[in-house]
Amino acid sequence: MEQALARHKRVFRFCKATLGGILKSIYGFHPEPAIVGKGPFLITANHNGELDPALIAMSFSEHMYFVSSEHVFRKGFLSWLLVYFFAPIARVKGTTDAAAALNIIRTIKKGTNVCLFAEGNRSYNGVTGPVFPATGKLAKASGASLVTYRFEGGYLTTPRWSRSTRKGYMRGYVVHVYTPEQLKQMSPEEVNDRIREDIMEDAFERQLAMSSPYRYKGKDLAKGLQNALYFCPKCGETGTLHSSKDIFSCSCGMRVRYTQTGFFEKVEENDPEPPFTTVRDWDYWQDTRVAEYASERQDDEIAYSDDGVTLIAVGAGHKDRVLETARLVMTKRTLSVGDQHFSLHQISSMALVGVYKMVFSVDGNSYELRAAKTPYCGRKYFTLFEYLRHSRNNETP
């Protein structure tokens, strides 16, 4: 165990020394040195890109372990390398993972720092999401100081809906350090509130507040937007939106240009004004459209469907097994892939992985929905599931 820790610390120092300058150059990243005192610490941060762990490490001098989504442990040899050199702590997305919480506490009790992304997911619309409910309780139980860390500019550098990186300006810094004594005086809910306030980021409000917004330069700036925005505000339909280069358009004729500053503008001078100027506002409108769309459908009527989706059963030891590749269909009652049917009432949790993939749990069993060839918009399924779940429980989504 001590040999493994020593190896992980050497790798941490090596990667920071050799890759730090490269990452700063690629992302236009400006990390501020973390002045946090003596550890160990539980570090929480907002989440924007796949390389956020490496970027956070640029601010800290001390080694830390990271909490990672379970799916990264199912990539064969790459996963072996990840575990051997970095030993991340696995957490199943969308669930209250007791095993992950225990591993975090055990790691901290041994005197080592742990970093987790408190949202549990990356943002699709540029606004920091809700803090995972168990985070405050975990922070108090760890007995360690709590460090909150905020990224600014991360969403516009690596939008979740895109596979490309844009270069502009990105900053990372420690917001607060809460001692164990301070945490003892707070309830878990109060700790969550502090974390939420500290890591809160709205990419578009930050741009709007500037007299000269940062520009995030790259290729095919709009490509992949249909992974986040799936309802057209002009015709109200879904499955009709497409992206090409910097243009986002619908089959009904609606079209906008996604600019380097992250805002929508007219494609041509005689075009109508964009229905929304930001991904954030378009997405907020989608939330209302999901409710309308659900009310327009009968219980067994198809709401969404996509061909060529693979259903994978995730077993013990991060082993996966393909069950079927067929048409994915969702109604207000069921989620199906070919002959495999799951009642929405039996699905205890659902989450999104990466750009579009979904994971969900039924009776303690975990499953993943992966595109066999053509990507599908997993987010439309997820948001409808969440709306229906909250509606059944008379909650506000």
Backbone torsions as a table, in degrees:
resi	resn	phi	psi	omega
1	MET	NA	-44.3	178.6
2	GLU	-65.3	-35.9	177.6
3	GLN	-65.0	-40.3	179.2
4	ALA	-64.9	-43.1	179.1
5	LEU	-61.9	-42.8	178.6
6	ALA	-61.6	-40.7	177.8
7	ARG	-63.3	-44.8	-178.9
8	HIS	-63.3	-37.9	178.7
9	LYS	-67.1	-39.3	178.4
10	ARG	-64.2	-43.0	179.3
11	VAL	-64.2	-40.5	178.3
12	PHE	-58.4	-48.4	-179.2
13	ARG	-65.7	-41.2	-179.1
14	PHE	-63.6	-48.2	-178.6
15	CYS	-63.3	-39.3	179.8
16	LYS	-64.7	-41.2	-178.0
17	ALA	-71.9	-36.3	-174.0
18	THR	-94.1	-34.0	-175.0
19	LEU	-99.3	-15.7	-175.5
20	GLY	-55.1	-50.0	-178.9
21	GLY	-64.0	-36.3	179.8
22	ILE	-65.9	-46.5	-179.4
23	LEU	-64.2	-39.6	178.5
24	LYS	-61.5	-39.0	-179.1
25	SER	-70.3	-44.8	-177.9
26	ILE	-62.9	-43.4	-173.2
27	TYR	-96.5	-9.9	-171.2
28	GLY	63.4	40.5	-171.4
29	PHE	-91.0	136.3	179.7
30	HIS	-123.9	91.3	179.9
31	PRO	-83.7	139.3	175.7
32	GLU	-98.3	136.0	-180.0
33	PRO	-56.5	136.5	-179.0
34	ALA	-86.9	116.3	175.5
35	ILE	-103.0	96.5	-169.4
36	VAL	-125.2	-1.3	179.8
37	GLY	77.9	-156.7	-175.6
38	LYS	-87.0	136.4	179.8
39	GLY	-92.0	-163.9	6.2
40	PRO	-76.8	163.3	-178.4
41	PHE	-127.1	152.7	162.8
42	LEU	-104.5	116.5	-176.0
43	ILE	-103.7	127.0	177.9
44	THR	-119.7	143.7	-176.1
45	ALA	-147.4	159.5	168.9
46	ASN	-75.4	163.1	-168.0
47	HIS	-128.3	125.2	-178.1
48	ASN	-128.5	-39.1	-175.1
49	GLY	-134.9	164.8	-177.5
50	GLU	-65.6	-25.7	-178.9
51	LEU	-99.4	18.4	177.9
52	ASP	-54.7	-40.4	178.0
53	PRO	-56.5	-43.9	179.6
54	ALA	-65.5	-35.8	-179.3
55	LEU	-70.7	-40.6	177.0
56	ILE	-61.0	-39.3	-179.1
57	ALA	-59.5	-24.2	179.5
58	MET	-64.6	-23.5	-178.6
59	SER	-88.7	-21.8	-171.5
60	PHE	-109.0	142.2	177.1
61	SER	-88.3	-24.4	-176.7
62	GLU	-93.3	146.1	177.3
63	HIS	-62.8	150.5	175.9
64	MET	-148.2	154.8	171.5
65	TYR	-99.6	150.2	-178.0
66	PHE	-114.1	145.5	173.7
67	VAL	-89.2	125.1	-175.2
68	SER	-124.6	153.1	176.3
69	SER	-62.1	143.3	-176.3
70	GLU	-56.8	-29.6	-172.7
71	HIS	-65.5	-23.1	-179.4
72	VAL	-71.7	-11.6	179.3
73	PHE	-89.4	5.3	-177.9
74	ARG	-118.2	39.4	-177.8
75	LYS	-119.2	29.6	174.2
76	GLY	62.8	-128.2	-175.8
77	PHE	-62.0	-35.8	178.3
78	LEU	-61.5	-38.9	178.0
79	SER	-66.8	-37.1	177.8
80	TRP	-61.6	-44.5	178.3
81	LEU	-61.6	-42.8	-179.8
82	LEU	-60.4	-45.8	-178.6
83	VAL	-68.4	-42.7	-176.9
84	TYR	-64.8	-42.5	-174.3
85	PHE	-93.2	-24.9	-174.1
86	PHE	-126.4	-23.4	177.7
87	ALA	48.3	58.0	178.0
88	PRO	-67.1	159.1	178.9
89	ILE	-94.8	122.6	-174.5
90	ALA	-78.1	139.5	172.1
91	ARG	-139.0	133.4	178.7
92	VAL	-79.6	120.8	-177.7
93	LYS	-60.8	142.5	173.6
94	GLY	78.3	6.4	-178.6
95	THR	-126.9	161.0	170.2
96	THR	-87.2	93.5	-171.2
97	ASP	-87.8	98.2	-178.1
98	ALA	-64.8	-36.4	-179.4
99	ALA	-63.8	-41.4	178.6
100	ALA	-63.8	-42.8	179.8
101	ALA	-61.0	-43.2	179.4
102	LEU	-64.2	-40.6	179.4
103	ASN	-66.2	-35.8	176.8
104	ILE	-63.5	-48.3	-178.7
105	ILE	-63.3	-43.0	179.5
106	ARG	-62.2	-41.4	-179.8
107	THR	-64.2	-43.6	179.5
108	ILE	-66.4	-40.5	-180.0
109	LYS	-61.5	-24.3	178.0
110	LYS	-83.7	0.8	175.1
111	GLY	94.5	14.7	-178.1
112	THR	-111.3	141.7	179.2
113	ASN	-72.5	148.7	175.9
114	VAL	-130.5	138.0	177.0
115	CYS	-118.0	131.6	174.3
116	LEU	-134.1	155.3	178.0
117	PHE	-96.8	111.0	-166.3
118	ALA	-64.0	-25.1	177.6
119	GLU	-72.3	-27.8	-176.1
120	GLY	77.6	2.0	-178.0
121	ASN	-163.0	157.8	175.4
122	ARG	-84.5	153.3	-177.8
123	SER	-82.7	136.9	174.0
124	TYR	-88.7	-23.4	-171.4
125	ASN	-117.5	6.2	176.3
126	GLY	91.2	-0.5	-179.6
127	VAL	-113.5	132.6	179.1
128	THR	-57.1	133.0	-177.3
129	GLY	-82.7	179.3	179.9
130	PRO	-66.0	147.3	176.6
131	VAL	-72.8	136.8	179.3
132	PHE	-57.8	128.7	-169.5
133	PRO	-54.3	-33.2	-175.6
134	ALA	-81.2	-2.4	-173.9
135	THR	-63.4	-45.1	-178.9
136	GLY	-61.1	-43.1	178.3
137	LYS	-63.3	-41.4	178.9
138	LEU	-63.1	-43.6	-179.1
139	ALA	-60.5	-42.7	179.7
140	LYS	-67.4	-40.5	-176.7
141	ALA	-71.5	-23.6	-176.1
142	SER	-68.5	-26.9	-177.7
143	GLY	74.6	5.7	-177.8
144	ALA	-103.4	167.8	170.9
145	SER	-71.1	149.7	179.2
146	LEU	-107.1	124.8	178.5
147	VAL	-110.8	127.4	175.8
148	THR	-104.9	135.9	-173.1
149	TYR	-131.9	133.5	-176.9
150	ARG	-120.0	133.6	168.4
151	PHE	-94.9	137.9	171.3
152	GLU	-122.9	134.2	-179.4
153	GLY	87.6	-2.0	-176.7
154	GLY	-68.0	-38.3	-176.8
155	TYR	-64.6	-43.2	-178.4
156	LEU	-75.5	-18.0	175.0
157	THR	-78.7	-43.5	179.9
158	THR	-136.3	77.6	177.8
159	PRO	-58.8	138.8	-176.6
160	ARG	-61.8	-32.3	-175.9
161	TRP	-76.3	-6.6	-176.0
162	SER	-115.9	157.1	175.2
163	ARG	-102.4	3.5	-177.8
164	SER	-106.2	157.0	177.7
165	THR	-107.4	138.6	177.4
166	ARG	-113.6	147.0	-179.3
167	LYS	-104.8	123.9	178.4
168	GLY	-150.5	-113.3	177.4
169	TYR	-135.5	128.3	179.4
170	MET	-136.9	138.2	-177.3
171	ARG	-128.7	147.6	175.3
172	GLY	-139.4	134.8	-176.8
173	TYR	-160.4	157.1	175.3
174	VAL	-76.7	133.7	179.1
175	VAL	-94.1	-52.8	-178.7
176	HIS	-145.8	157.5	170.1
177	VAL	-123.7	120.7	179.2
178	TYR	-106.5	123.0	-179.0
179	THR	-74.6	161.7	176.1
180	PRO	-57.7	-34.8	179.3
181	GLU	-65.5	-40.6	178.1
182	GLN	-66.6	-39.5	-179.1
183	LEU	-65.8	-33.7	179.7
184	LYS	-62.8	-28.3	-178.3
185	GLN	-82.5	-4.8	-177.5
186	MET	-110.8	151.8	169.9
187	SER	-80.4	161.5	176.7
188	PRO	-55.2	-36.8	179.6
189	GLU	-66.4	-38.3	178.5
190	GLU	-67.5	-36.8	176.0
191	VAL	-63.5	-44.5	177.5
192	ASN	-59.3	-40.4	179.8
193	ASP	-63.3	-41.6	178.9
194	ARG	-64.4	-43.3	179.2
195	ILE	-61.5	-47.7	-179.2
196	ARG	-57.2	-45.7	-179.4
197	GLU	-64.6	-40.6	-175.6
198	ASP	-70.8	-38.5	-174.6
199	ILE	-97.7	0.7	-177.1
200	MET	-60.2	130.4	179.2
201	GLU	-143.2	131.2	173.8
202	ASP	-121.0	104.8	-173.9
203	ALA	-58.0	-36.0	-174.7
204	PHE	-82.0	-36.5	175.0
205	GLU	-62.0	-37.6	178.7
206	ARG	-64.8	-42.7	178.3
207	GLN	-65.5	-42.3	-178.6
208	LEU	-65.6	-28.9	-178.0
209	ALA	-76.0	-10.3	-177.1
210	MET	-96.4	140.2	177.0
211	SER	-68.3	-29.9	176.8
212	SER	-133.5	91.3	-176.2
213	PRO	-58.3	148.9	176.4
214	TYR	-64.2	148.2	174.9
215	ARG	-106.2	135.7	-179.0
216	TYR	-115.2	102.1	-170.3
217	LYS	-92.1	140.0	178.8
218	GLY	-177.2	-176.6	179.1
219	LYS	-100.2	151.9	174.6
220	ASP	48.9	57.4	-170.8
221	LEU	-61.7	-30.3	-177.7
222	ALA	-93.3	-8.3	-173.5
223	LYS	-61.4	125.0	178.7
224	GLY	98.4	-2.1	-178.0
225	LEU	-58.5	-26.7	179.4
226	GLN	-66.9	-10.4	173.2
227	ASN	-75.4	-19.9	179.2
228	ALA	-109.3	-42.2	-177.0
229	LEU	-108.4	113.6	-171.0
230	TYR	-123.6	-0.8	172.9
231	PHE	-116.3	133.4	177.0
232	CYS	-84.9	126.9	-179.5
233	PRO	-73.8	-13.0	179.3
234	LYS	-86.1	-50.1	-177.4
235	CYS	-102.2	-14.1	178.5
236	GLY	78.1	4.2	-176.3
237	GLU	-89.1	164.0	177.3
238	THR	-121.1	153.5	-178.4
239	GLY	80.5	12.8	-176.1
240	THR	-116.1	2.6	-175.8
241	LEU	-96.3	143.8	-176.4
242	HIS	-141.4	155.4	178.4
243	SER	-129.5	144.6	177.1
244	SER	-154.3	122.0	-177.1
245	LYS	55.4	-114.1	179.2
246	ASP	-109.1	15.2	-177.7
247	ILE	-107.7	133.8	175.8
248	PHE	-119.4	124.8	-171.0
249	SER	-144.0	165.3	177.9
250	CYS	-121.5	156.4	178.1
251	SER	-60.9	-22.2	-179.5
252	CYS	-78.1	-7.9	179.3
253	GLY	111.6	-14.5	177.7
254	MET	-64.0	136.8	177.4
255	ARG	-154.9	146.4	178.5
256	VAL	-141.1	161.5	174.2
257	ARG	-108.4	132.9	175.3
258	TYR	-92.3	121.6	-172.1
259	THR	-97.2	171.9	-179.8
260	GLN	-65.8	-21.5	178.2
261	THR	-87.2	-3.4	177.7
262	GLY	93.0	3.8	-179.1
263	PHE	-103.5	156.0	174.7
264	PHE	-87.8	144.3	174.1
265	GLU	-141.6	169.8	177.9
266	LYS	-65.0	146.3	177.3
267	VAL	-75.8	-45.9	177.5
268	GLU	-128.3	159.3	-173.5
269	GLU	-58.4	-37.0	-177.3
270	ASN	-87.4	2.8	175.8
271	ASP	-72.7	153.8	174.3
272	PRO	-66.4	160.9	177.6
273	GLU	-62.6	145.8	178.1
274	PRO	-56.8	143.4	179.0
275	PRO	-62.7	-29.5	176.5
276	PHE	-143.0	153.1	-179.9
277	THR	-97.8	-12.3	-179.4
278	THR	-136.7	156.4	172.8
279	VAL	-60.2	-38.3	179.9
280	ARG	-57.5	-50.4	-176.9
281	ASP	-69.5	-36.7	175.7
282	TRP	-61.4	-43.3	-178.8
283	ASP	-67.2	-37.8	176.8
284	TYR	-62.9	-37.9	176.1
285	TRP	-65.4	-38.0	178.6
286	GLN	-56.2	-35.3	-179.6
287	ASP	-59.2	-39.0	177.5
288	THR	-72.8	-35.3	-179.3
289	ARG	-68.1	-34.2	177.6
290	VAL	-59.5	-43.3	179.5
291	ALA	-63.5	-43.3	178.5
292	GLU	-63.8	-44.8	-177.6
293	TYR	-61.2	-41.0	179.1
294	ALA	-65.0	-40.6	-178.9
295	SER	-68.5	-22.9	-179.4
296	GLU	-81.2	-10.5	-173.8
297	ARG	-107.7	142.7	171.3
298	GLN	-73.7	161.1	-174.2
299	ASP	-56.9	-38.6	-176.5
300	ASP	-103.9	11.1	177.4
301	GLU	-81.8	140.0	-179.6
302	ILE	-65.5	124.9	176.2
303	ALA	-92.1	-48.2	179.2
304	TYR	-139.1	153.1	173.5
305	SER	-156.4	149.7	176.6
306	ASP	-147.8	139.3	179.1
307	ASP	-85.8	157.7	172.9
308	GLY	66.3	46.6	178.1
309	VAL	-110.9	134.1	-177.5
310	THR	-99.5	128.6	176.1
311	LEU	-95.8	125.0	-176.4
312	ILE	-121.9	131.2	174.3
313	ALA	-91.5	128.5	-179.2
314	VAL	-101.6	118.0	-176.5
315	GLY	-105.0	-168.5	179.7
316	ALA	-65.2	150.5	179.3
317	GLY	68.7	23.2	178.6
318	HIS	61.3	29.2	177.0
319	LYS	-88.2	135.1	177.7
320	ASP	-119.6	156.1	-176.3
321	ARG	-140.8	126.2	179.6
322	VAL	-73.0	124.7	178.4
323	LEU	-94.4	-40.7	-176.7
324	GLU	-170.3	147.1	170.7
325	THR	-120.0	115.1	-174.1
326	ALA	-162.7	-161.5	-179.6
327	ARG	-80.7	129.7	175.4
328	LEU	-88.8	128.0	-177.5
329	VAL	-134.0	137.9	175.5
330	MET	-130.0	129.6	170.8
331	THR	-115.6	-174.6	177.8
332	LYS	-76.1	-5.2	179.4
333	ARG	-112.5	-36.7	-169.8
334	THR	-136.2	159.2	168.7
335	LEU	-121.9	126.3	-172.8
336	SER	-133.9	146.8	167.8
337	VAL	-130.4	105.1	-175.6
338	GLY	60.1	-121.1	-178.8
339	ASP	-90.6	1.4	178.8
340	GLN	-93.2	119.4	-175.7
341	HIS	-123.3	137.0	179.4
342	PHE	-130.2	125.5	174.7
343	SER	-69.9	135.5	178.7
344	LEU	-62.3	-28.9	178.4
345	HIS	-66.1	-27.0	-178.3
346	GLN	-88.2	-14.1	178.8
347	ILE	-77.6	111.9	-175.1
348	SER	-80.4	-26.6	179.7
349	SER	-157.8	154.8	177.0
350	MET	-145.8	143.6	179.5
351	ALA	-149.5	165.3	179.3
352	LEU	-106.9	143.5	-180.0
353	VAL	-123.1	129.7	178.2
354	GLY	63.9	-140.0	-175.4
355	VAL	-76.3	-43.9	-171.3
356	TYR	-144.7	-14.3	-174.5
357	LYS	-68.7	154.3	179.3
358	MET	-121.2	150.1	168.9
359	VAL	-129.2	147.3	177.8
360	PHE	-151.1	161.5	-177.2
361	SER	-124.2	139.2	177.1
362	VAL	-136.9	120.7	178.1
363	ASP	50.9	41.3	177.6
364	GLY	82.8	-3.3	179.0
365	ASN	-100.9	139.6	-177.4
366	SER	-106.3	144.4	-179.3
367	TYR	-136.0	154.9	175.5
368	GLU	-128.9	142.8	175.5
369	LEU	-111.6	115.0	-174.3
370	ARG	-125.0	138.6	179.1
371	ALA	-71.0	131.4	178.4
372	ALA	-71.3	-40.7	179.3
373	LYS	-136.9	-67.0	-175.9
374	THR	-88.6	126.7	179.1
375	PRO	-58.8	147.5	175.3
376	TYR	-118.3	163.3	179.3
377	CYS	-89.0	94.2	-180.0
378	GLY	-67.6	-23.8	-174.3
379	ARG	-66.3	-32.8	-179.7
380	LYS	-66.2	-36.0	176.7
381	TYR	-67.5	-44.2	-177.5
382	PHE	-62.9	-45.9	-177.0
383	THR	-68.2	-35.1	176.3
384	LEU	-67.8	-41.9	176.8
385	PHE	-58.3	-46.3	-179.1
386	GLU	-64.0	-40.8	178.8
387	TYR	-62.9	-46.6	-179.0
388	LEU	-65.1	-39.0	179.7
389	ARG	-63.7	-46.5	179.8
390	HIS	-66.8	-34.5	179.0
391	SER	-65.2	-40.7	178.2
392	ARG	-62.7	-35.7	-177.0
393	ASN	-94.2	7.4	-178.5
394	ASN	52.5	45.0	178.8
395	GLU	-111.3	164.9	173.8
396	THR	-90.4	123.2	-178.4
397	PRO	-60.2	NA	NA
